[in-house]
Every structure is written in C-alpha cells, then in structure tokens.
C-alpha cells in the first residue's frame, strides 16, 4: 500500500475533474439554447456567490462561483424551478419574450434540457476514442484457457477450451466482456452459455466473492469464476472503427452503472458503496498520483455517471424536466402548476436527503465514525 495524495493534490484533482465536466454539461444546455434562439442570462460554474465574472456582448453573465459543486445556465424566461410563466414574463415586450425559454415550442425545450447529459456522454466517447487510438481495443477471445481447481467454474462443469458466448443472458465477444459482467455479481447465480467441440451448452455458475485491495487500501468486493484467459490481445483500430468502438465501450460502462444501481436498490449490494463529492475528491487525488492517463479515464467515467444521474426521472434534475415535457406532449398541455411545484419540492427534498446520505457514507469510508466511536468508548 502506498501513501495517498496530500490535501492540496486531492483538491486540485477534484477541481480538475469536476470543473470541466460541469462546464461542458452546462455548455451543452447553452449551445442548444443558443441554436434555438434562447437568450442566456447567466452561465455559472459553481454555486453561491460570484468570485469572478464578465458579461459578453449577448448580455450573458459568465461567472465562477465559490462552491465548485455544480453549475447552471439561467435562460431568459426560466424564472422558477417548474418553468412556469410568471407575471414578469407576461409583461415582457413580444420581441424579448420570443427569446425566452418558455416561448419556445416543446420539442426545442426538450432538446435544450437533454443537451446537458448528451454533452457528458459525448465527452466520455471522445476520451475513450482517444484511448482506443492510442492503445487499441482489447479483443482477447472469450475462451477458457484454464479452469482453477475447486473454483465456481469447475464446480459448474466448465473446461479448458470452452468458448463462452453469453453470461447472465448477455452475449459476450471478448474475455473483457465476461469480466465486466461477472465482477459486479459476486455470489449471484449466473446463466453461462458456452460452446464445447462445436456443441452449444449451458450451465449456472455462482461467482465467488473476492475482496480486492488497491494500492491505497481501498477495498472492492468482486465476483470471480476461476476462468483464466489466453494471452491478452490488443488490436489497433482503423480510423472508421474508432467511433463505433468508443460508443460501444461507453454503452457497456453505462449499463454496468445501471446494473450496480439496480443491485443497490434491490439490496444485493450494500448502500455503503454509494459515494458523493468527498469520495470523488479522494479518488481523483489517488488517480492523479497514478498518472495523467488514469485521471483522464476517471473523467470519462464520472462524465458517464453525471450524464446518467441527470437523466434520472427526478424533479430538479434534467430527467425530471424531460418527463414533464413528455407528459405535456401526451396531454397537449402542461401539468398544472401546483402539481409541478409539488413535484419539484419533493425532488429537492429527495436530492438533499441523498446528498446528506452519501456525505455520511463518505465520512464513514474515511473512518471518521469509527474513530469517533473509539474516542467515545
């Protein structure tokens, strides 16, 4: 185990990770709004009081706020959380009202809101594409080169030479695909499809749980089958293959995140694994000490996470707004203002409660509660 990064490196790494992602997320909203003819009043990186800022020739106030935990774009006409027209909006001259968010048709408002999460996915795809160009794509065949004695795979009857074609109902084309599916499912029975001597066969394998510790002492519970791969193959990609491969890898990572959240919701994975800003800061500092490439890949992972979280159908998040727009399209009119206001208040309470919970989790992972208990005892 090596010593973790100091406080300064941790803070700087966190800002280097979160700052650009927040900026690019909000830039997605801003550019989509600008393309639709909506005036932006404020573009803020960070929350709270302005530290530094300037106003451009379009009248947009660009500012950096003191608390680097988010950001926002305030469009003209976007006057309350539920995006309901206010008396001030109704009193605007027609030419100014035409440039406001509320004046735009439903499909344009939908695009403007969706553009933020989409920007996060584009960032991740671009980063992964860069890594694929630089290092190539893992293409180790999903063939069992060896089966560990006494392992779950051996108990299920798998043999060396078997070609695995599916795990948990999902097709696999490389050995890395198997690892991605299995490692987040310790002690969970999995249907395995494989081919032996040209004959398709099936088995149910329950991965063993293994505790893995990284060089910083962080512990991860992962599933293992006891199947060894052959020599690792990294294939260079042709230029026209890069984008598709980057999109596939981004989709695989996103699906793994969705699976993990589902496991937490259903109780198959501990809620203690949920982390917040403090945990992200810690991991950012640790990855920074391992080199720039590790930190950049972390940015891609967090960008996917940020895009996914913002698409959740929770009021106050982009996904909540999109759900309201879908309902508006179906009903041919917006939901009643009282219903939207109630939903956004509930969403705010949910988000605040979640932030409090993950902060308590983060402090617990740092050992704070254990040390306090020791002092009290």
ZAMARGU-4260 file (C-alpha; in steps of 0.2 Angstrom, whole numbers, plus 5000, padded with zeros to 4 digits):
<rodrens>
0) 5000/5000/5000 | 5007/5017/4995 | 5003/5034/5004 | 4988/5043/4997 | 4989/5060/4990
5) 4990/5076/5001 | 4976/5088/5003 | 4981/5100/4990 | 4983/5087/4976 | 4966/5080/4981
10) 4958/5097/4980 | 4966/5102/4964 | 4962/5085/4956 | 4944/5086/4961 | 4943/5103/4953
15) 4951/5097/4938 | 4939/5083/4936 | 4923/5091/4941 | 4926/5109/4934 | 4927/5104/4916
20) 4913/5091/4917 | 4901/5104/4924 | 4906/5117/4912 | 4904/5105/4897 | 4887/5099/4904
25) 4881/5117/4905 | 4889/5121/4889 | 4878/5108/4881 | 4862/5117/4888 | 4869/5134/4882
30) 4874/5129/4864 | 4857/5120/4862 | 4848/5135/4869 | 4858/5147/4858 | 4854/5137/4842
35) 4836/5138/4847 | 4837/5157/4849 | 4835/5157/4868 | 4845/5171/4877 | 4855/5165/4892
40) 4855/5177/4906 | 4868/5168/4917 | 4881/5154/4914 | 4888/5149/4931 | 4902/5137/4936
45) 4899/5133/4954 | 4886/5138/4966 | 4884/5153/4978 | 4892/5170/4977 | 4901/5175/4962
50) 4920/5176/4963 | 4924/5182/4946 | 4914/5185/4931 | 4911/5195/4915 | 4896/5199/4903
55) 4898/5196/4885 | 4890/5206/4870 | 4875/5195/4870 | 4871/5200/4888 | 4876/5183/4896
60) 4884/5185/4913 | 4898/5171/4914 | 4904/5169/4932 | 4913/5157/4943 | 4906/5154/4960
65) 4914/5150/4976 | 4907/5132/4979 | 4913/5121/4965 | 4899/5108/4967 | 4888/5111/4951
70) 4883/5125/4940 | 4869/5131/4929 | 4863/5141/4914 | 4849/5153/4918 | 4839/5156/4902
75) 4828/5171/4899 | 4811/5166/4904 | 4817/5152/4915 | 4810/5160/4931 | 4806/5146/4943
80) 4810/5128/4945 | 4794/5122/4937 | 4797/5133/4922 | 4780/5141/4924 | 4777/5158/4916
85) 4777/5172/4929 | 4769/5189/4928 | 4786/5197/4924 | 4787/5186/4909 | 4770/5190/4903
90) 4774/5209/4904 | 4789/5207/4893 | 4788/5215/4876 | 4784/5202/4862 | 4802/5203/4854
95) 4810/5200/4871 | 4798/5186/4876 | 4802/5177/4859 | 4819/5175/4865 | 4814/5166/4882
100) 4815/5148/4886 | 4796/5147/4889 | 4792/5155/4872 | 4800/5140/4863 | 4790/5125/4856
105) 4790/5109/4867 | 4802/5100/4855 | 4815/5114/4857 | 4814/5114/4876 | 4816/5096/4876
110) 4832/5097/4866 | 4839/5111/4877 | 4837/5101/4893 | 4843/5084/4885 | 4858/5093/4878
115) 4867/5093/4895 | 4868/5074/4898 | 4871/5071/4880 | 4886/5083/4881 | 4893/5072/4896
120) 4891/5056/4885 | 4900/5064/4870 | 4914/5069/4882 | 4916/5051/4888 | 4915/5045/4870
125) 4929/5057/4865 | 4940/5052/4879 | 4938/5033/4876 | 4940/5036/4857 | 4957/5044/4861
130) 4962/5029/4872 | 4957/5017/4858 | 4968/5027/4846 | 4982/5027/4857 | 4982/5010/4864
135) 4970/4999/4854 | 4955/4989/4859 | 4955/4973/4870 | 4950/4958/4859 | 4955/4943/4869
140) 4943/4929/4864 | 4931/4923/4877 | 4939/4906/4878 | 4944/4897/4894 | 4962/4894/4893
145) 4962/4886/4911 | 4949/4882/4925 | 4955/4884/4943 | 4953/4868/4953 | 4939/4870/4966
150) 4933/4886/4958 | 4914/4890/4954 | 4918/4887/4935 | 4925/4870/4939 | 4910/4865/4950
155) 4898/4870/4936 | 4907/4859/4924 | 4917/4871/4913 | 4933/4865/4905 | 4948/4872/4897
160) 4944/4876/4878 | 4926/4881/4881 | 4921/4896/4872 | 4909/4907/4882 | 4896/4915/4872
165) 4884/4923/4885 | 4884/4927/4903 | 4868/4932/4913 | 4858/4932/4896 | 4870/4944/4888
170) 4881/4940/4873 | 4900/4942/4875 | 4913/4943/4861 | 4929/4946/4872 | 4935/4940/4888
175) 4934/4958/4895 | 4915/4957/4892 | 4915/4942/4904 | 4925/4951/4917 | 4913/4966/4916
180) 4898/4956/4919 | 4904/4944/4932 | 4914/4956/4944 | 4899/4966/4949 | 4889/4950/4953
185) 4898/4941/4967 | 4888/4926/4974 | 4874/4929/4961 | 4869/4913/4951 | 4873/4917/4933
190) 4867/4908/4917 | 4883/4904/4906 | 4881/4899/4888 | 4896/4891/4880 | 4902/4880/4865
195) 4912/4864/4868 | 4918/4855/4852 | 4905/4864/4842 | 4890/4860/4853 | 4881/4873/4862
200) 4879/4870/4881 | 4873/4879/4896 | 4877/4880/4915 | 4873/4890/4930 | 4888/4897/4939
205) 4889/4907/4956 | 4904/4918/4956 | 4914/4918/4972 | 4916/4934/4981 | 4934/4941/4982
210) 4940/4956/4992 | 4952/4966/4982 | 4963/4980/4989 | 4971/4993/4978 | 4987/5001/4982
215) 4979/5015/4993 | 4970/5002/5004 | 4953/5004/4996 | 4943/4988/4996 | 4932/4981/4982
220) 4921/4966/4983 | 4921/4957/4966 | 4915/4941/4958 | 4927/4928/4951 | 4923/4912/4941
225) 4940/4904/4941 | 4942/4905/4922 | 4959/4911/4915 | 4960/4919/4898 | 4973/4916/4885
230) 4987/4929/4880 | 4979/4946/4881 | 4976/4953/4863 | 4975/4972/4860 | 4971/4976/4842
235) 4974/4993/4834 | 4959/5001/4826 | 4956/5008/4809 | 4950/5026/4809 | 4932/5021/4804
240) 4931/5009/4818 | 4936/5021/4832 | 4919/5030/4835 | 4909/5014/4835 | 4921/5005/4847
245) 4920/5021/4859 | 4901/5021/4858 | 4900/5003/4862 | 4913/5004/4877 | 4903/5019/4884
250) 4887/5009/4882 | 4895/4995/4892 | 4901/5006/4906 | 4884/5014/4907 | 4875/4998/4908
255) 4887/4992/4922 | 4882/5008/4931 | 4864/5004/4929 | 4866/4986/4935 | 4875/4992/4950
260) 4862/5005/4955 | 4849/4991/4952 | 4858/4980/4964 | 4859/4993/4977 | 4840/4996/4976
265) 4836/4978/4977 | 4848/4975/4992 | 4860/4964/4983 | 4874/4977/4985 | 4877/4987/5000
270) 4872/5006/5001 | 4889/5009/5008 | 4896/5008/4991 | 4887/5024/4986 | 4899/5039/4986
275) 4897/5058/4985 | 4908/5073/4981 | 4920/5069/4995 | 4923/5051/4989 | 4925/5058/4971
280) 4938/5070/4978 | 4948/5056/4986 | 4948/5045/4971 | 4953/5060/4960 | 4968/5063/4970
285) 4973/5045/4971 | 4971/5043/4952 | 4981/5059/4949 | 4996/5051/4958 | 4995/5036/4946
290) 4997/5047/4931 | 4988/5058/4919 | 4980/5044/4909 | 4972/5037/4924 | 4965/5054/4929
295) 4958/5057/4911 | 4950/5040/4911 | 4942/5044/4928 | 4935/5060/4920 | 4927/5049/4907
300) 4919/5038/4920 | 4912/5052/4930 | 4906/5060/4914 | 4895/5045/4910 | 4890/5044/4928
305) 4885/5063/4928 | 4875/5061/4912 | 4866/5045/4919 | 4861/5053/4935 | 4855/5069/4927
310) 4843/5058/4916 | 4835/5050/4931 | 4816/5055/4931 | 4818/5065/4947 | 4811/5083/4948
315) 4825/5096/4949 | 4836/5085/4938 | 4836/5086/4919 | 4827/5069/4918 | 4813/5076/4928
320) 4810/5091/4916 | 4810/5079/4902 | 4797/5068/4910 | 4786/5083/4912 | 4789/5088/4893
325) 4784/5070/4888 | 4768/5072/4899 | 4765/5089/4891 | 4766/5081/4874 | 4754/5067/4878
330) 4742/5079/4887 | 4744/5093/4874 | 4746/5105/4889 | 4757/5107/4903 | 4754/5099/4920
335) 4745/5110/4932 | 4757/5122/4941 | 4753/5116/4958 | 4757/5098/4953 | 4774/5104/4946
340) 4778/5114/4961 | 4774/5100/4972 | 4785/5088/4962 | 4799/5100/4962 | 4799/5102/4980
345) 4798/5084/4983 | 4813/5081/4971 | 4823/5094/4980 | 4820/5086/4997 | 4825/5069/4989
350) 4841/5076/4982 | 4846/5085/4998 | 4842/5069/5008 | 4853/5059/4996 | 4867/5071/4997
355) 4867/5070/5016 | 4866/5051/5015 | 4881/5050/5003 | 4891/5063/5013 | 4888/5052/5029
360) 4894/5037/5018 | 4909/5046/5013 | 4914/5051/5030 | 4911/5033/5036 | 4923/5026/5022
365) 4936/5038/5028 | 4935/5030/5046 | 4928/5046/5054 | 4913/5037/5063 | 4925/5023/5069
370) 4937/5035/5076 | 4923/5045/5085 | 4916/5028/5092 | 4934/5024/5099 | 4935/5041/5107
375) 4918/5040/5115 | 4921/5022/5120
</rodrens>
